[in-house]
Amino acid sequence: MFLQNQKCVSLISVHGDPSAEIGKEEAGGQNVYVRQVGEALSRQGWRVDMFTRRSDPDQPAVVQHNERCRTIRITAGAQAFIPRDELFEYLPTFVQGFLKFQRQSGSQCRVIHTNYWLSSWVGMQLKKMLPVSQVHTYHSLGAVKYQSIPTVPLVASTRLEVEKNCLETAERIVATSPQERDHMRSLVSTKGNIDIIPCGTDVTHFGSVSREEGRQKLGIAPDKKVILYVGRFDPRKGIETLVRAVGRSSIRERGHLKLIIGGGSRPGQSDGLERERIEDIVAELGIGNITQFPGRLSPAELPNYYAAADVCVVPSHYEPFGLVAIEAMACGTPVIASNVGGLQFTVVSEGTGLLVPPKDDAAFAMAIDRILMNPDWQQQLGQSARQHVEEKFSWDGVASQLGDLYLRLMESSKVTPVSA
């Protein structure tokens, strides 16, 4: 039966498994968002089912995170990693798997919150079969992405059409920043209902380690100037820009500089090939002796790295939000980021860090020098960054805003609950 009075929501994230190991192939900010939102909602009394695709036969079908929150893995296509651009053909099977699970469990939430365009298609199909309201978060827009890559995938036209249909038909679209909302309006459609609710971070976890503690745990000397990157190995993340910026920075000439490029990679896979390309550029610039590739950084390790850094650099060509930026700022570390997308919303230039033009290694080099050559200003930026995140970007605050949105939709829905 549909649960009329109970607070419950189905979060759908086809390719972004909320139980996945962050840092693996195509596992990043979306996975964190869905997992953290789900768990925060459950702490606020919601029952949360998080649906994703099963990508490994050894994965459990259901992962119980707590009494009210679980991940449910649905078989759609081979139980193996499939790149997101090749998943569309398996979505009808995912829809049927979702419906089968609901029939077997005997209950269905009245609100579904879909994540990324693949999941939005699933949500739109489910709305044809079930009396549910759809909330959607894009995480990235094809109309923006395809402007910044040299080769557009075959699925591009399908994605653009699906994203437009979702914006115009979902009960609510959640933009994570005003910049993302503006892109939706200018590049996707002027129709549809958009609310702005940001992403968040765990302000207890990030910020739990002091600079001295972080450096001691990582074996970094107190006099080192540490520049940190955290994220996937993907050309769109702009790691090359950062590496070239470090190669031309004035601080490098003064010694004591250390560049840490944190993130997982798989040999032979796309991210592994990108890491090899970055390593070649590091060698070409002669900065191999100051550059460290620690690999995937676990959630337990991340606070140590953020705290130990003098500055965290987010050189992405585009980010609809940018979780790394707020994680670093929560740890009291200034952020230098590309002046694009949601980074314009999360990072306050001259207040919590600096915003510079994307793909401009000279501008990034100048920004790095400005902060690292002014320790007092660096400390002031870090303190302001922590305060900024505490006030605007906690996961509990994000979940509370989403919960209020779900309740409004449940109350305004004229649909009569029926048997599943």
C-alpha positions, 0 to 999 in steps of 0.5 A, a space after each residue: 500500500 502507499 504510505 499516506 501519512 508516513 514520511 518516506 521518499 525513494 531516492 533514485 541514482 541509477 549510476 551513482 551508488 550511494 554505497 559505493 567506494 568514493 573515488 572509484 570509476 565514476 564515483 564522486 559527488 553524486 554518490 556522496 550527495 545521495 548517501 548523505 541526504 538519505 542518512 540525514 533525512 532518516 535522522 529527521 524521521 524519514 524512511 528512505 529507500 535509495 535505488 541504484 544499479 547493481 554493478 558487481 555480482 558480489 555486491 549485496 542486493 540491500 545495504 541497511 545503513 540504519 533502521 530507516 535508510 537503505 540502499 537497494 541495488 537493482 540488476 539492469 544489464 550486466 552486473 559489472 561497471 558500465 560507463 554512464 554514457 552506455 547505460 540508457 538502453 538498460 533503463 527500462 529493465 531498471 524501471 521493471 526492477 524498481 516496480 518488482 521490488 515495490 510489489 514484493 515489499 508491499 509499500 511505495 513512497 509518494 515522492 521520488 527524488 531522481 538524480 542525474 538525467 538517467 534517473 530522471 528518465 526512470 522517474 518520468 516512466 514511473 510517474 506514468 505507472 504510479 501516483 508519485 511526485 517527482 523531484 529531480 537534481 541534475 548534478 550536471 547538465 548536458 547543455 553545459 557539459 557538451 560545450 566543454 568537451 571535444 567529442 560529444 557522445 552518441 547519447 547526447 541528443 537523447 540526454 538533452 531531450 530527456 533533461 528538457 522533458 524532466 525540467 518541464 514535467 517534474 513537480 520540482 527541480 532542485 538546483 544546487 546554486 543560482 548559477 545552475 538555475 540560470 543555466 537551466 533557464 538559458 540552456 534547457 527550458 524556461 518552463 518548470 518549477 525550480 527550487 534552490 537547495 545547495 549540497 552540503 557537507 558533514 561539518 562535524 567530520 570535516 573540521 575535526 582535525 587541526 593543521 598540526 594534527 593533519 600534518 603529523 598524521 601524514 608526515 608533512 613538515 611544518 614548513 612545507 607549503 602544501 597545495 591539494 587537489 581532491 577528485 577524479 582523474 578526468 580531463 574536465 576536472 582541470 588537473 592539467 591546469 593546476 599542474 602547469 600553474 604549480 610549474 610556473 608559480 613563484 612559490 616553487 622557486 622558493 622551495 618547500 612546496 608540495 603538491 598532492 593530487 588525491 584521487 583513485 584510478 584504474 589502470 587501463 580505464 579512462 581515469 587511469 589513462 588520465 592519471 598517466 597523462 597527468 604524470 607525464 606532464 608532471 615529469 615534463 615540468 620537472 616537478 615530480 620531486 614535489 608531487 605526490 599521488 596518494 591514490 584514493 582518499 577514504 572518508 576517514 583520511 580526507 579531513 587529514 589532507 584538507 587540514 594539512 593543506 595550505 590551499 585546496 585547488 578546484 580547477 574544474 572546467 565546470 561544476 554545478 556545485 563542487 563538494 570538494 570546495 565546501 569540504 575543504 572550507 569546512 576544514 578551514 582551508 582556503 579554496 582556489 577554484 574556477 570561476 564557473 557554475 556552482 563554484 561561484 556560489 560556494 566560494 566567496 572570492 577574496 572572502 573564503 578563497 579566490 575565483 579565477 578563469 578556468 583553464 588559465 594556468 597563469 591565473 591559477 599560479 598568481 592565485 596560489 602565490 597570493 595566498 601562500 605568500 601571505 600567511 596571515 591572509 591565508 589564516 583569515 580566509 580559512 577561518 571565514 571559510 569554516 564559518 561560511 560552511 557552518 552557516 550555509 552548507 550542513 547536510 542536516 540543513 540541506 535535508 531539512 529543506 528537502 524534507 519540507 519540499 517533499 511534505 509540500 508535494 505530499 500535501 498538495 498532491 491530489 492523487 489518491 493512494 492505491 495498492 502497489 
